[in-house]
Amino acid sequence: MSQPASRTTELSVNAHMIGQQGSAQSLNTPALVLDLDAFERNLTRMMEHCHAVGLGLRPHAKTHKSVEIARRQMSAGAVGICVAKLGEAEVMGRGGIDSVLITSPVVKTDGIRRLIALNGLIPDLMVTIDSLDNAQALARAAAPEQGGPRPLKVIVDLDIGLHRTGIAPGEGAAELAEFAAASPGLKFMGLQAYAGHLMHVADYAERKTKSLEAMAQLAAMREMLRERSISCEILTGGGTGTWDIDHEAGVLTDLQAGSYLFMDTEYNAVAQKDGAAQAFETSLTIQTTVVSANTPGIATTDAGIKSMATDQKSFVIRSGAPDGTAYFLFGDEQGGLAFPDKDTGLAPGSVLNLETPHCDPTVNLYDCYHVVKDGALVDVWPVDTRGKSA
């Protein structure tokens, strides 16, 4: 979906190139580039998988931060969208996304006020809880006498090993679910269980064993609630690293994968079943240009530390450089190319495309996606929730 001309121009200095043949390699850089064909194949591949194994797809928009992409996921059959922060949910709601799960607790007083207001905008808004104090605060704010639009839907977040958010499975989690189910202002929807610490376990067999063990904790918690006559409409979790594993546990109702749309260096390093090739393509790259090449054996580009977020020190060049060329960070604004020998090089103006080392935080560094197809820039999509950390 194209942006109005004024909005598109505001988003990108490259907007005037839309529709020009060859413009995909002529962008002002650094630029975040999305290959539309690969993106659409990834979108379809994950949706087909979920249909085949009987799962809903509730993709995590913390990866793409884009209303346009969320709309496309919903149109493809997603049951809803996940976000990490309240600010992201507000943007998605204003963009017309009608089913949003906030996967982290909202605990500040003003945040709870905003949450209750948002519950009047998004018909299927849900938020996770992992403590009784927070649940009680939400229940007070959403109580019928406060005049709220509808009960606030809540999901108990289980800690199944990551120890970031969530309550440990067991009696405390059951009591939290009981409180939510009994509170007039709340509507208990089910359980969330995300094993983020397992998504990048490189060995497939090890990742599968540990992930199914984690899913067993979710299954046991579901049974504990059943024994107390509390049903779970939603059992949500999993991710790109376990997309073809977690359904085997037979407990999830929906999958929260997000990075599958783009892929990155971290996920491309994760082995697949039986040594197969990655099921999802690298659709997102950082385009950069050589700006200086006066020293034999090296060259300088315009994509440095500010252009990519990384938890590692290795960078993958997808196209544009001789075999054996290494990319390194040369400062805040610049990257460097180390060529295999001093007789090899690239002249200023040469264009390269890099894998995003870690796609989610890299996207957060840019205002927009440059959507390309058949060698041309075809659209510019805003990164709508960029910087929405609260």
N, C-alpha and C positions, 0 to 999 in steps of 0.2 A: 504494500500500500504506500503510495508516494505521499510525501508531506506537501502541504501548500508551499508554493515557491518561496514566499518570504521566510517561512519557518525553516525550510531546507537550506536556504542561503545562510541563515543565521547559524545553523548547525555546523556547516562545513565550507571551507574555502574551495573545496573540490566540487561543489554542487553544480557549477556551470558545465562540468564535464559529463553530466548524466546523458546517456544515450550516444556519446561519441565513440566511434570504433577505436579500440586500442587504449581507451582511457584508463583501463584497469592497471596499466603499468605506467601511468603518467601522473599519478596523484601527488599533490603536495604531501610531504611526509614529515614525521612518522604518522602513519594512518592505520587504523584498525580495519582490516579487510575481511569481509565475509563472502565466501564462495556460495552463491545461492543454490546451485545444483547439489553440492555436497551437503549443505545444510538441510535441504529438503529430503535428501535420501536418509540422513540421520533421523530426521523427524518421523519419517514413515517407518523406518526399520524398528525403532523403539515401540511405536504404536502397534505395529504388527506383532511384535514379540509379546506385548502385554495382552493383546487380544488372544493370542495363541495359548497362553498359560493361565488365562482367567484372572488377570490383575487389572485394576484401574491404574492409570498413570496420573500422578499428581506431581508434575515436574517442579524442580526448585528454581525459582526465578532469581535467586541470589547469584546464579551464574550469569544470566544474560541481562538482567536489570532493564528489560525492554517491554513496554506494553504491546508493541507490535508483535514481538515474538510470542508473548503470552497469548495474544489473540490467535495466532497461528497454531499454537499448541492446543488451545481449546477447540478450535475449528477442526483439528485433526482427531479429536476424541478424548482429550485429557479430561479427567473428572474435576479438576481444579488446579490451582497454582499454589505452590509454597513460596513464602518469603521468610527472610530471617529477622527483619526489623519492622516495627510499626510504620515508620516512614515509607518503607517500600509498599506496605499494604495500602496506605493512603493513596499513593500514586496509582497503584493498580486499580483501586476502587474508582478513582476519578476517571480512569481510562476505560471503565466499563467491564472490568473483569469481575464476574459475579460469584466466584467461589475461591476464597483465599484462606490458606492456613498459615498463621504466624508460628514458626517452629521454635521460637525462643520466648521465654516468659516476658510479659509486660508488667513491670512492678512499680514504676514511679507514679506518684499521684496524678500528675498532669498527663502522663502516658495513658493511665487508665481512663481518664476523662476523654482523651482523644479516641481511645479504643471503643468506648461506649457510643460516641458519636459516629464512628465508622460503622458500627453495627447497624446503624440506620441506613447506611449507604450500600453496603455489600450484603446481599440477601443470605449468602452462605459464608459468613465470616466465622473463622475458628481460631482459637489461640491455645497454646500449650500452657500447662501449669505443672509445677513440680514441688510446690510447698503449700502447706495448709494456710499459712499467713497470706500468701498471694491469692489463693482461691477465696478466702474470706473477704479480702478487699474487693475482688471482682464481683463476688456475690452481693456485697453491699451496694456497689455502684450500679449493678444491673438489676437490683430488686424491683419488682413491679411498682412499688410505691414511688420509685424515683422517676417513673414515666418513660422508661426505656422503650425502644421500638419492638423489641422481642428478647427472649432469653439469649444470653451470650453462650455460644457453643464452645465447650472446652474439651481438650484432649490431654490426658495425663501423659507426660513425657517420662519414659523409663530410661534409666542409666543402665545400659547393657555392656558397659566396659570403657566407654570414652571418658567418663568422669568430667564432662564439660558442663552439661545441664542434665536434668533428669533426676528422678528419685529411684532408688534401688528397688527392684521388684520385691514384693513381699507385703507384710502387714501394713507398713506405712503407705505404700502405694494404693493398697486396697481401701484404706481409710480415706485417703484423698479422693478416690473415685466415688466412694459412698457419700462423702460430703457434697461433691459436685452433683451427683445424681439426685440428692435430696433438696438442693437449694432452688427456691422458686426462680431466682434470677439467672440461673445457669442451666445449661443442657449438656449433660455428659455424653460425649460422642464416641470415646474409645481411647486407644493407646497409640503412642508414638514410640518407636524404637529404632534409633539410628546408630549404627556401628561405624562411625566415621574413622575410627582408629584402624579399621580393617580394609578400607577402600583401596589403599595403595600397597597392600601386601603383594609382593611381586609374584610369588609362586602360586599358581592357580589352586593346587590341591590344598595347600596350607590355608589360603584365603577361604576356600569353600568350607573346610572343616570348622574354622573359627567362626565363620559367618552363620553356619547352621546351628552351632552351639549358642550363638547370640540370639538367633531366632527362637530357639527352644525356651529361652527365658521369657520371651514375649508370649509364647504359647502357654507356658505355665501360669503367667499372670492372667491371661484371658480365662483360663480354667478356674483360677481362684475367684475371679469376679463372677463367673457363671454360678459358682456354688453359693454366692451371695445374692443371686437373682439380679445381677447387673450385667446387661448385655453390651457388647462393643460393636457399634455399627461400622466403625473405622479402625483398622489396624494398619498403621502407615509407617514406612521406613525404607531402608535400603538406599542404594545409590548406584552411580555409574560403575563403581568397582565390583559390585555384586549383582549387576542387572540380570545375569542369567543363572544366578545361584539361589537367591532368597525365596523364589517361588516354590522351590522344592520342599521347603519347610511346611508349606500348606497353611500358613497362618496369616500372612499379609493380605489385606484387601487392596492396597495400592502401593505403588513404587514412587519414591521421591527423587529419582535420578535427575541430574541437571546438566552435568558437563558433557554428556553424550552428544549434545547438539554441536559442540565445538571441538572437543578433545584438546589435549595439550601434551606437553612433554612428559608430565608426571603420569598421566593416564596411559599414554602410549607405551610407557615402560612396564605396564602391568600385563603379565602373561595371560593369554586366553586359554580356554579349554582345549586340551589336546594339541597345544602349540599352534592353534589356528591364528590367522591374521586378525587384526582388530576388526570388530564388527562395525565400528563407526569411524568415519573419515575425519581427518583434520580439516575442518571447514573454515577455521578462524586463524588468521595470520597477522603479523605486524609487518607492514611494508616500510622499508627504510631505504635511504639513498646515500651513496658514497658522496661525501662532501670534500674530502681531501685525500691525496695519495702521493705525498712527496717523499716518503721514506720507503726504500725497497723492502718488500716482503710484508708490508702492512698498509692498511687504509683505514680511514675514519668515516663513520656513518653518522646519521642524525638521530639514532635511536639508542639512548643510554639508559641510565638507571630510572629516569622519570617515565620511560616508555614501556616498561614491563615489570610486573611483579613476579618475584621468583623466590622459592625456598631452596634453590640450588644454584650451582655455578656453571652448569653446562647449558648450551644453547644450540638449538637445531635450526640450520638454514634449510628451508624448504625448496628454495629456488633462487637462481641468480648468481651463484658463486661457483668457482672451480672446485672440483672434488678435493677433499682434504683441507678446505678452508675452515678455520675455527673462528667463532664469534666470541667476543669478550666485551665486558662493560668498560668503557674508556672514560667514564665520568657521568655527571648528572645528565648532560644533554647529548653525549656522544657514545657510540659503540665503536668497537674495533674489529678489524678483520686481520687475522694472521694467516697468510697464504702458505701453501706447502713448501715453497721455495722463493727466493728473492727475484726470480725471473717471472713469477706469476703475479698478477694483480688485476685490479679493476680501476677504471678511470672515474673521476668525478662525474656524477650524473647516473652512474650505474645503479640499477634498482634490484633489491633483494626482498624476499619474503621469509620471515622467521616464524617458527612455531611459537605460540604463546607458552612460556614456561609453566604458568599456572593461570588458567583462563579467567577464573572469577575475579581476583583482584586486579588483573591486567585490564579487563573490561572497565573497571571502576576508574581507570586513569584517563578514559577517553569520553568525549561528548557524544560520539556517534559511531555507527557502523557504516562502512562504505561497502555496499552490497554490489557484487560483481557477477557477471554472467557472460560467457562467450567473449571474454576479453574486454568487456565494456563495463563501466560504472552504470548501474541501472537504478539505483536508489540510495537514499541516505536515511537510516533509521536512528532515532535518538536513543541514547542510553538514559532512559527516563529517571531511574532511581539512583543515578550516580551520586555518591556522597550521602545517601539517606541512611545515616548510621544511627538515627534515633527516631 
